Amino acid sequence: MGKKLRIDEIARTELERKILHISLSLLLILPYFWTELNAPIYFAIIALLANYFNALLLKKPLLPQEIKRNFTNMRRNIILAFIQRAPQPLAKNLETIDLLFEKIEKGIEEEISKIERNYEKIGGYIGITHGVLGVLVSEVLFSKYTFYGILALMIVDPASSVISVFTKFKHRLPRSWSTLEGSITAFLTFFLVLYTLGVPASQAILISLIGVITEAYAIEDNLLIPVIVSLSAYILLLPTS
């Protein structure tokens, strides 16, 4: 029973991580739908902010705790000031609200701690910085074909990882953490999305296969998936808007 609960917790944590991953990928794909944005400048700014934030966490690891502590103290001081001036029934309600805020803060902190991987606690959020860097490089080299690289980053990695966890890594690919089930799911999902977007079936199959192989065997898939898939789309001359 305890082992099953542990597996369920790992699966839930991985699902939360990948929801965050997809959300950040949506942020990266924004310039291809909001055409007023200058994609290279947009990606450069995000890359700068991501790397600065990561460097800040590495050099001042206690800074988030200090910010949280200051925010908590400020919130409590504001509520305390209202409590001292408010009628007794309202004061009790304000105290209840204060406790609610405290529980929410603790819950958020616990969830962040759960989804952080060990290497992220030591080396910062390198997956995010690598992903943004890969997209920026792809945009500089392959322009609008970067759309396909971001799409692969959004679909292939989450699909493969989540399915691999839920199937308990039963059938791992040779020399890889990815599984056969995860890779097949990622391949089919990416293929269907590409085909729906008007990519010919033969090209969609090839691009999907390249994305899945990159995810399974790249040392840092967040960095290389955008670049390799964008390069492949560029070579195959996939349709661009």
C-alpha positions in Angstrom: 0.0 0.0 0.0 2.8 2.4 0.9 4.7 1.6 -2.3 1.5 2.3 -4.3 1.0 5.6 -2.6 4.7 6.5 -3.4 4.2 5.7 -7.1 1.0 7.7 -7.2 2.8 10.7 -5.6 5.6 10.5 -8.2 3.1 10.3 -11.0 1.2 13.3 -9.6 4.4 15.3 -9.2 5.5 14.5 -12.7 2.1 15.5 -14.1 2.4 18.9 -12.2 5.9 19.4 -13.6 4.7 18.8 -17.2 1.7 21.1 -16.8 4.2 23.8 -15.8 6.4 22.8 -18.8 3.5 23.1 -21.2 2.5 26.5 -19.7 6.0 27.8 -20.3 6.0 26.4 -23.8 2.8 28.3 -24.6 4.6 31.4 -23.5 7.4 30.7 -26.0 5.0 29.9 -28.9 3.1 33.2 -28.4 5.0 35.2 -31.1 3.7 32.8 -33.8 0.1 33.7 -32.9 0.6 37.3 -31.8 2.5 38.5 -34.9 3.1 42.0 -33.6 5.8 40.5 -31.3 9.3 40.5 -32.7 10.2 36.8 -32.1 14.1 37.2 -31.8 13.8 40.2 -29.4 11.0 38.4 -27.4 13.1 35.2 -27.0 16.2 37.2 -26.1 14.4 39.0 -23.3 12.9 35.8 -21.9 16.4 34.1 -22.1 18.0 37.0 -20.3 15.3 37.0 -17.6 15.5 33.2 -17.2 19.3 33.1 -16.9 19.3 36.1 -14.6 16.7 34.5 -12.3 18.7 31.2 -12.4 21.9 33.0 -11.5 20.2 34.9 -8.7 19.0 31.6 -7.2 22.5 30.1 -7.5 24.3 33.0 -5.9 21.6 33.9 -3.4 19.8 30.6 -2.7 18.2 32.1 0.5 16.7 35.0 -1.4 13.3 33.4 -2.1 12.9 32.6 1.6 13.8 36.1 2.5 11.2 37.5 0.0 8.6 35.1 1.3 9.4 36.1 4.9 9.1 39.9 4.0 5.9 39.3 2.1 4.4 37.3 5.0 5.4 40.0 7.6 4.0 42.8 5.4 0.7 40.9 5.0 0.4 40.2 8.7 1.2 43.8 9.6 -1.5 45.0 7.2 -4.1 42.6 8.6 -3.1 43.3 12.2 -3.6 47.0 11.6 -7.2 46.3 10.3 -7.9 44.0 13.2 -6.9 46.6 15.7 -9.4 49.1 14.2 -12.2 46.8 13.2 -15.3 45.8 15.2 -14.9 42.4 17.1 -16.9 40.3 14.6 -15.0 41.7 11.6 -11.7 41.3 13.5 -12.4 37.5 13.9 -13.1 37.2 10.2 -9.8 39.0 9.4 -7.9 36.6 11.6 -9.5 33.7 9.7 -8.5 35.2 6.4 -4.9 35.6 7.8 -4.8 31.9 8.7 -6.2 31.0 5.2 -3.4 33.0 3.5 -0.9 31.2 5.7 -2.2 27.8 4.7 -2.1 28.8 1.0 1.5 30.0 1.3 2.6 26.7 3.0 0.7 24.7 0.4 2.4 26.5 -2.5 5.8 26.1 -0.9 5.2 22.4 -0.4 4.1 21.9 -4.0 7.2 23.8 -5.3 9.4 21.7 -3.1 7.8 18.5 -4.4 8.2 19.3 -8.1 11.8 20.5 -7.8 14.3 17.8 -8.9 17.4 17.3 -6.8 19.7 18.8 -9.4 17.5 21.8 -9.7 17.8 22.4 -5.9 21.6 22.4 -6.5 22.1 23.9 -9.9 19.0 26.0 -10.4 16.2 25.7 -13.0 18.5 24.7 -15.8 15.8 23.0 -17.8 13.9 26.3 -18.2 17.1 28.2 -19.2 18.1 25.5 -21.6 14.7 25.4 -23.2 14.6 29.1 -23.7 18.2 29.1 -25.1 17.3 26.3 -27.5 14.4 28.3 -28.8 16.4 31.5 -29.2 19.2 29.7 -31.1 16.5 28.0 -33.3 14.9 31.4 -34.1 18.2 33.0 -35.0 19.1 30.0 -37.3 15.8 28.8 -38.7 13.4 31.7 -38.2 9.7 30.7 -38.5 10.6 26.9 -38.5 11.2 27.4 -34.8 7.5 27.0 -34.4 7.9 23.3 -34.9 10.7 23.1 -32.4 8.6 24.8 -29.7 5.7 22.5 -30.6 7.9 19.5 -30.1 9.2 20.9 -26.8 5.5 21.3 -25.7 4.3 17.9 -26.8 7.0 15.3 -27.0 8.8 15.7 -23.7 5.6 15.9 -21.5 3.8 13.0 -23.3 6.8 10.7 -23.1 7.6 11.6 -19.4 4.1 11.3 -18.0 3.3 8.0 -19.8 6.7 6.6 -18.7 5.9 7.4 -15.1 2.4 6.1 -15.2 3.5 2.8 -16.8 6.2 2.6 -14.1 9.1 2.5 -16.6 8.3 -1.1 -17.5 9.8 -1.1 -21.0 12.7 1.3 -21.1 14.5 2.1 -24.4 18.1 0.9 -24.6 20.4 3.4 -22.8 17.6 5.8 -22.1 15.2 6.9 -19.3 12.4 7.0 -21.8 10.1 4.1 -22.3 8.6 2.4 -25.3 5.1 3.3 -24.2 6.1 6.9 -23.6 7.9 7.3 -26.9 5.0 5.8 -28.9 2.5 8.1 -27.2 4.7 11.1 -27.8 5.2 10.1 -31.5 1.5 9.6 -32.1 0.5 12.8 -30.3 3.1 15.0 -32.2 2.2 13.3 -35.5 -1.5 14.0 -35.1 -0.9 17.6 -34.2 1.4 18.1 -37.2 -1.0 16.4 -39.5 -3.9 18.5 -38.2 -1.8 21.6 -39.0 -1.4 20.6 -42.6 2.0 18.9 -42.6 2.0 16.0 -45.1 1.9 12.6 -43.5 5.3 11.4 -44.6 7.0 14.6 -43.3 4.9 14.5 -40.1 6.1 10.9 -39.4 9.7 11.8 -40.0 9.6 15.0 -37.8 7.8 13.1 -35.0 10.4 10.3 -35.1 13.2 12.8 -34.9 11.6 14.6 -32.0 11.0 11.3 -30.1 14.6 10.1 -30.6 16.0 13.5 -29.5 13.9 13.4 -26.4 15.0 9.9 -25.6 18.8 10.2 -26.2 19.8 13.9 -25.9 21.8 14.8 -22.8 19.6 17.9 -22.3 16.4 17.4 -24.3 15.0 20.9 -23.5 18.1 22.4 -25.2 18.3 20.2 -28.2 14.6 19.4 -29.1 13.9 22.9 -30.4 17.1 23.1 -32.4 17.0 19.6 -33.9 13.3 19.7 -34.8 13.5 23.2 -36.2 16.5 22.2 -38.3 14.6 19.2 -39.6 11.6 21.3 -40.4 13.9 23.8 -42.2 15.5 21.0 -44.3 12.1 19.4 -45.1 10.6 22.9 -45.9 7.5 22.3 -43.7 4.7 24.9 -44.3 5.1 28.2 -42.4 2.6 31.0 -41.9 
